[in-house]
Amino acid sequence: MPVLHQMQMSGNCYKVRLAGRQLGLSFKLKDYPEHDGLTRKPEYLAKNPNGRVPMWETDDGKYLPESGAILFYLSEGTTLQPTERWARAEMMQWMFFEQYSHEPYVAVARFWLAYAPKEELEKKRHLVPEWHAKGNAALGVMETHLKSRDWFAGSQYSIADIALYGYTHCAGDGGFTLSDYPALSRWLARVAQTPGFIPLSQSW
């Protein structure tokens, strides 16, 4: 059976759990406790030299890191990927946006403000205004799009929505005020109503 190497609190790992549940897939979870350093050990680095989770392990011993790549791999040929060419390009556009313009600020602020040791946070405190400014800019781009669209790619829910939901729905942990974004808030509610939805706190 395939294995998802993951940390429960990670939004990137949650994306894969959510997609897997909604696709009806069967796989095992291998959890790595936060701050334990196991993903930096030689055994793990031999599988993923980047030393991070999530990582997908196939039955035949292949290893695929990076949440976006895993989402794309698992959803190929399913309703979570649009079939129309332009909509598929939009899907990739928003997944790239999430990793480049959204995750580096929204997710990073969440980690440092909600999960990092306090003494380590103080070393990064001067960066918080930048994280909030750039994270709010990304949320603003999403808000503009969602004023006229229900979903991010084409006319249906897709892995683009899953990719963006992973850290957006818990952005409050990082000091962001989601109520400032009404269209985005309505989208969050729509995602939470999709079939097979599970919250971040649920393993499987």
N, C-alpha and C positions, 0 to 999 in steps of 0.2 A: 504494500500500500504506500502511496506517496506520503511524504512528510513535509510539513511546513515548519521550518525552524523560525521561532518567533519570540517576541516579548509581548506580554498581554497589554501593556499600556501604550504600546507603539501604534500610532495611527497608520503607519505604513503596513504593519502586520495585520491590523484590523481590516484594511482594504481587501486583503487576500481572503481572510476568514469570511467576510461579508459576501464577496463574489462567489466563493466556494459554496457557501450555504445556499445562496440564491440559484446556483447552477445545479444543486443537488449532488455535489461531488463528495466522495469519501476519501478522507486522508487523515493522517495522524498529526498531532501537534507535539513538537519538542520545544519546551519552554527554556528560555535563558533568563535567569533573574537579572534584574537591573543592577548595574555597577559590579557584577561579579567577575568581569573580564574573560569569560569563557570564549567569547567570540574572537578574542585576540590570541588564543592558544594555537599552537601549531596544528593540532588536529582539525580545528575549524578553518584556519587559514588555508589549509591544503584544499579545502572545498570552495572557499570564497576568500581570495586574497585581500578583499576589501574589509573583511572582518566585521560585517554588519548583518543584521536581520532586517527584513525577511529574506529567507532563502528557500526555494522549492527544491526538494529532492525527489527525483522520479524513481519508479520501481527498478529501472535498469541502471541506476547509479549516476545519473546526470544531475548537475546542480545549477540552478538558475537563481541568481540574486536580483535585486531591484524590483520594487513593488509594481512599477508600471509594466516591466517586461513580463512578470508573472501574471498580472491581470490580462495582458494581451494573449499570452500563451493559453491560459485556462479558458478564455472566452471565445477563442477562435471558432467560427462557425456556429455561434449561439446567438440568442436574441440580445445579448449584452454588447454585441458589436453591430453597428449599422451595416447593411449590405450596399447601400448607395455610396458611390465613390466620394462625393463631396461630404456627406455626413461622416464617413470614415476619416476623411482628412480633418474635419472639425474635431472629431474625437481625439485624434493625435495632437491637434493644436492645443486643446485644453489640458491634456495630460502633460505636455511639455510646459505649458504655463504653470501648472501646479508644482512641478519640480523646480522651475527656474524663478518664478515670481511670487509664489505663494508659500510653499513649504519652508524655504530658507528663513522666513520671518515669522509666519504664524506658528509653525511647529517648533521652531527654535525658541520663541518666546514662551510657549507652553512648557517645554522641557525645563528651561532654566528657572522659570517662575514657580512651577508647580512640582518639579521632581528633583531638581539638582540640590545637593547639599548647600545650606545657607552660606557657608564660608566660600564656596566656589561661586555662588551667585554674585557675591559682592565684587568679585574680580571682573564680572561681566556687566555690572549694573549700568555702566556708562553706555552700553550698547542698546539698552531697552528702548529709549526713544526712537532709535533708528529702526529697530524691529517693528515697533508699533506704527511708525510712519509708513514703512514699506508694506507691512502686512495689511494695514487699512487701505492702502492704494490697491492692493490685489483684491481685497474684498469689494472695493468700489467698482473695479472692472467687472467682477462677477455680478454685482448688483445691477449694473447697466445692462448686461446681457439678459439677466433674468426678468427684467421689466417687460420684455416682449417675448420671452421664450420660457417654456416649462422645464426644458432639459438643456444640457450643454451641447449635445451633438444630434443634429437632425430633430426628429419629433418624438424620440423615445428615450427612455432611461438606458444608460450605457455605462461602460467602465469609466468613461470620462466623469460621470456623476459620482461614481464610487471613489475615484481617485481624489476628487475635490471634497467629497463629504468627509473623508477620513480625518482630516485635521480641522476642517471648517466647523464641524458641529461641536467640537470641544475647544474652539478658539477662546472662549471665555476663560479657560484655565490660564491662558497667556495674557490676560488683561484686555482682550478685545471685547467690544460691546456689540453683540450681534443684533440687538434690537434697533440699532442704527440703520440696519439694512433690511427693510421689510420684504422686498422681493426675494432676497436671499433666504430670509427666515421662512417664507412660504415654501421655497424649494426644499429646505431642510425637512420641513414637515411632510412634503410629498415623498422624499426619499424614505423617510421612516415608515411610510405606509406601503412601500413596495413589497410584493410577495417574498417571503423568506427572510425578511429583514431581521438582523440581530443587532443589539447594541454593543458598543465597545466593551462593556464589562462582561459580556457573555463569550465564553471560550468556543462553544460549539452547540 
